[in-house]
Amino acid sequence: MTISLRPITAADEQFLSEVYASTRMEELAPVPWSDEQKIAFLRDQFTLQHRYYQENYAGSRFDVILRDGEPVGRLYVGRWPKEIRIVDIAILPAHRNSGIGTAILRELMDEASAAGRTVSIHVERYNPALRLYQRLGFTEVEDRGVYALMEWTPDPVRAQVKIAS
């Protein structure tokens, strides 16, 4: 399995909308709307979120996650002086629990460790990925209601060894 990233383009908008919808379908299941209404609602929500990210995280990387060259998700990352912020990471359901998320997170953690930065992400409390973040050593640093701000801090000894290498 080869995991890679490439910058999003305007041609990816439909795919990115599908990735977004895949993260929200479960919570819309009990809503008494038709499938068409749910799809239209999710499309509108994606458009608003996408615009928000582009405006409020200018300078961040917005990438499509590729598995063996096939688009399987999205990764949006802000790199700041003391922090690497995962703005958003989402993987299509058919590709979840296959090691993709872990591989991407470990790459970001290695980058952070080498640069002496933390890695942070806002995680919805009901998100099953919360267990992955906890397993990788992320801890909650702030309660934001529906969201937990989680952070991973590199081991200072490990970071010094990598910088010295």
N, C-alpha and C positions, 0 to 999 in steps of 0.2 A: 504494500500500500504506500503510495507516494502522496503526501499532503503538500499542497503549495497554495500560494495566494496570488491573486492578481487584482489590480485596481478595478473598482467598479466602473462601468461606462453607462451611458444612457440606454444602451441596448440591453442592459441587465435589469431594467426596472420591473418587468413582468416577473422575472425569476425572483428578485428581491421581495416583491409583493407576495409571492407564493411562500417564500421562507417565513416572512412575517405572519401570514395567515396560519401557517402550520403551528406557530407558537400560541395561537389564540383560539383555535377551533374548539378545544376542550371546554374552555370557559364559556363559549357561546352555545354549547350543546343544549342547556336547559332553556335558552331563550326561544319563545314561540314564533320565530321568524322562519320564512322559507329559506332554502339554501341560497337562492338568488339574493335575498335581502342580507343574509349574513356575509356573502361574498362582497356585495357592494359596500357594506359597512366596514369590513376589513380592508378593502381597497382604499377607502377614504382615510381610515386610521393609519394605514401604511404611508399614504401621501403626506399626512400631517407629521408623522414621526420622522420620515425621511427629510422633509424640509427643516424640521427642528434640529436634527443632527447636523445637517449641512451648515446651518446658520450658527449654531451654538458650539460646534466643535470644529470650526474652521481650522485648517492646518493638521487635522487628524488624518489617519489613513483609513480609507473605506475600501475594503477588499472582499472579493468573492473567494470562498474557500473551495479549493478543488481537490478531489480525491481521484488520483489517476487521471487527471485532466478533466474530470466531470464536475460541474458545479454542484456543491452539496450544502452550501451555507454561506453565511456572511460573518465578517469580523471587522469591527470598527474600533480603532485604537487611537487614543490620544497619548502623545509622549511629551511629558512636561519635565521641568528640571529635576524634581524629586520623586516623580511618580509616573508609572505607566498605567493609564486608565483604560480598562476595557469598557468602551462605551456600549457595545453590543456584540454578542456572539450568539448565533443561532444556526442550528444544523437541521436539515430536513429529517423527519421522523425515520425514514428508511435507513438513514446513515448514523443515527444516534447509537450510543452504547457500543461503538466499534473502535474506540480509541482516538478518534479524530480530535475531540475536545481536549482530551488529556495531552495529546501531542502538541497542540497549539498552545495550551496553557503552560506547558513545560518550556517551550521555546521562549515565551514571554518572560517566564520566571528566570530562565538563564540570562536573557538580555538584561533584566532588572538587576540580577545579582552582579553581573559584570559591570554595570553602571552605578551600583550603589543606590538603586531606586526601589520603591515598593511597587507592587501591582495591586490595583484596586478595581472593584466592580460593584455596582448596585444589583442585588439579586432579589427578586420577588420571593417572599417567604414560602410560597407553595411550589416554587419551581423545583422539579426533581434534580436539577443540576446543582442545587445547594449542597447536596451530599458530596458531589465531585469536588467542589471548592474546599469543603471542610477536609476531605481526604487528602487534598494536596497541601493543606496547611494554612488555608485562608481562615481568618478569624473575623468575627463581627466587631467592627470598631464604632459603629453608630447605628442606632435604631431610627429608621425613617418611615415608621408606620408599616405600610405594605412592603417596603423594601428594607433590606439590611445592606449597609455599606460594609463590604468585606475587603480585607486587605491581607496581602502576603508580604512579609518582610524577609529579605534574604538574611541568612546566617552571616554575621559579620566576618567570621573566620573563613567561611567558604568564599565570600566575596573577595576578601584580601588575597586568597590563594589564586583565584581566577585573574584578578588584576595583575598580580605578580607574574603570572605565567606568560 
